[in-house]
Amino acid sequence: MYIQSLDLGKQAHRVDWFGNLAYPDRGHRWTQPSICVVLSEVEYGNYDVTSLSVQQCEIWIPIGLLPLLRVGDIWLQGKLLFSASDSDLEIFSGLEINRQSVVTIKAGVSDGAGNFYLPIDAFNAHKRHTHSYCILIQISEQRKIIIPCWELVRFYFGTSGKVLERLVKPNLSKNQLFTNVSYFAPRGHLCIKLAPGIKGFSASDVGRLALSENAWNAALRVSASCLKASISGEPIYPHTSFPFEGNTTLSASGRWIRHGDRENSTFVVNYLRQCSHPFPFKSLRYELDQGELLRKRNTELNSSKVQEKFQVVAKPSVDSRIIDGDPGKSKKPVSRVIGSFLRFPDLDGKEVWRSLDVQSDLVSIEPNQPISTIDHCPESVGDAVSSANTRAIDISLTHVLGDPQNQSPLPVFLKKLFEIHTPAENTTFKLLFFGESSKAYFQVPAMVDEDGVVTPDSWFKTESGKFRMRRACALLMYDPSGMNLIIVVEPAHGCVSDEPLAQLFIWEEDKPITLHQMQQNALWTACLARHYTDVEVFNVFT
């Protein structure tokens, strides 16, 4: 990935610090504010992140690109050359985060004894922005941690550039991020609808904002501090705190510096890597805003390029080239998904589902539709308002590669079910995706006979003649009587009928369901087909 603003010639540069927020050139970019990024020259091949900064310079990067940047990373001619090493990683266990243990300070202040928290002779990355905010955590009588507030914003809210953009703008409200919150406390199950433009990769972060007062207050502090500085005519340095209170283990990259006459007594964080504090839900089901998608489809239906716009789109294989300036209106916006390490281990064992309106998805995807590639052109972040030949993108981070917003077409067996059977009146369906997977299906466990041998009807034969395990989908069916779960299983190899199997299961909306349960339901459906020949048993449509 190439970023024009970070192309400073043949000299490599290290990201030292994040400074103030502003609109440095409204004639060139006015839909999204930019952050001042402090860089220093480094000798090629010498990437010591603990060395003092020399030959500093400043550039402006739109806030939507902040998920891509980390203090300590080395950039050369617009491309990431070296990522900050984990050899400088420190793990702080048993940290107690509360209003007494966490203090907000400015980067250039000193303690009561006149000792600077960040003495210039030991640490000078911040010397151009001494009024920027940090938080200080006293971990013992002799030791402390300092985390720049920008890093808290980037780490806890920076899954998506769109979320960051909304946080730093004035008058932040909950409906800018989510609506339709439903929480079933006994089982810890949360249902939310994400606001227009918010991607599924941010669902867990947004879910925490929806349930936790501490998280929402931390987000409000970002917006309010930006607005207050702007009204006062001062440089805009946002401040915030942790989105929770309680015990946590933090993993962070940075360096130890002295405080007063005590060497290695203050750890200055370059970037946070992991936080163990649990999220306030045990499972999450989220829904993307459909109004925006429907408005977009109506616009495209009236376009002279309907056939071109309704093609199934594949991402370009070439590297992205991100330039400065607002993106153009003539290009279709896309997401850019960047793989990342697991920031919050607590989410690793929690179910996060996306629901999708199947009927609205069927409108724009036709069987056997050819795949085309997005034409390659420069890209940028922000609202598509200019006349430039630039595509609008949204940067999203995920520890699982794949984009739930750009799902592959519906599986053939599911589409066939809807082609054969017409849903009853006042009945709608939503397709569930597991976690951040880009697949609309899951694998059916193998069926075995009394001798422990996998039976032939565990397999599906593809058009190329290869065999694989059968697949299934999970649908939520809504009708006037309520909601039920439907498991749809593709037909097995050698079946007389090529009609998919559909089995109804009772499921309360406030009850979480795991992928394992889905697989067991699919296996039960497949086993029933062995003993009953009446396909009406499996047909839940009228």
C-alpha angles and dihedrals in degrees: 000000000000122000114193095206090058094053101104099157129261095331117096116230133200124217104242108169145347113239136181130335121239149136096253096177115018091177089062102032126010107147096071132032121236132224123226108239118199115214133181131200117255131189113254108262094014105097103161105155091194095063121105117263119260131184094009122196135176132228133177120241123183112249090242090070095054092099087066096054131079130175108254097032117128120224128192125186093342098312133099106257102173131009119219107272122248088218086090091054120132126189118210111194128195097017112171109215116199141122092276097049098043120064127182115226138167116250094242102048130108133217126253091278093056096255113139115233089218105030111200094226091057101032124013106161090108098047094113092049108038090149093061115112131250135172122235123210118192104213096174139349090275104030138059142171125227118198121182110236090232088063091053089052093047095046103041100033104020101093087109134025089222093059091050091049092054093046095057095046120088127266098025112196132183095244088063087068108022146355138184098046115189121175127182102199100193091062099026092236118157128194120189140164114224118228120250111288096018112122128221091247087072094050095103093047091047090046089058090050090052095052106029122071089196091055093048092048090051090053092046090052090059093053096040095048091051092050094046093052092046093052090048092051091239128133108279112246111164120214131195142146139226116310091234145033123229142055123337144157115229126201112197142165118224144096140280116238135175127266113203106320094335112102121215093008100125124055112205111202119226094181138345116240106180140005121192100197109124123246116243094248135063096207135009135203115188135184129206120230108266098187093075092048092050093049089051092050092050090053091049092049088060092048124103088228098061095135092049094047095047094055118116104256129221122198115252117259094220123091118270116254110207116195132182124262135058114305122250130258096228097070128074111246117241138185124246111209118203121196115234139173119267105278097184115037090189089073093055093084099034127098115242114180133183120209120209131192101243097196094053089048091052090058095069102034119072125192116268092007114170120246118237130187125239108251110251116249138143116289136211141173126246135054117331099243107125132085092236122123089245129124121226113235135182117212114221130180124215136165087214115060112230134078121244089192093061099045121182113250118287113278114269094240092054093049089048090055091056091045092054099040130042115217116241119259115278090019123125133178134211122197118221124221119197115236113309095331117137090213124099092206143050133212121268113228116248120266116226133195129228091281093054093253119142108248122233092244090067089076138073123206114221126214089260090058096252123131126229137162116283119261134221140191132213120222133183111219117205120194134150091278094057138262133323137176120243124195114202116197124192117238117269126243110277097019115148090225123048091203114121119241120245121191128184121226127184111240130167114223094231093053117095117227127199132218088247090058090049090052093048091050090050091050091050090051092050092048092051090058089063093062103034125056096184103101089196087078088069099037111098094172125094 
